[in-house]
């Protein structure tokens, strides 16, 4: 789980720099490389982690920090350097034999996996979730797909997405005023246990968990995120360079 947690921040910056939401976490072909290199070469955001639940009877104060990222071309791909609160992570994506190879801080990340555990199999499928797809849709249209699927001998967990291009909006940030597409994205995660007793013990009723994120994309700069909001996080563009 630590890998996913570290990767999530880099995925956000990869998204902002170029065009393929979740490319570092889900794409397996080389299409995201071209998109990343067509976007802005550097971005800086103010990011807030918002309190979700009260702590000790009082809501904790939100955490605010600055996230900066730069992208540059490398042979057969690109590199993103992400600096968050003084910590640096480097993500590289290259095209090798027609397939996308992703490295985070020098370690290769497997985009799909199959393994044996406890006498059962674990199969992970990762779908392709390209944020640039909003450019293919009109206001009011909805598009859906599968983001991931995990199957073991005990349970199945599936995550799907449902996106809607809500409308166009004018947004002003410290980086300037932008005409944007407002996209509301829902991720729906459902865990189904084979054994009802296990489901009860885990507190699960096989009901989906829905997370909603609203993102404002610049109309004139494909892939550039101007603003993003979800239940526990918000990001605002401070500056960028094409």
Secondary structure, 3 states (H helix, E strand, C coil): CHHHHHHHHHHHHHHHCCCCCCHHHHCCCCHHHHHHHHCCCEEEEEEEECCCCCECCECCCCEEEEEEEEEEEECCEEEEEEEECCEEEEEEEEEECCEEEEEECCEEECCCEEEEECCEEEEEEECCCCHHHHHHCCCCCEEEEEEEEEECCCEEEEEEEEEEEEEEEEEEECCEEEEEEEEEEEEEEEEEECCHHHHHHCCCCCCCEEEEEEEEEECCCCCCEEEEEECCEEEEEEEEEC
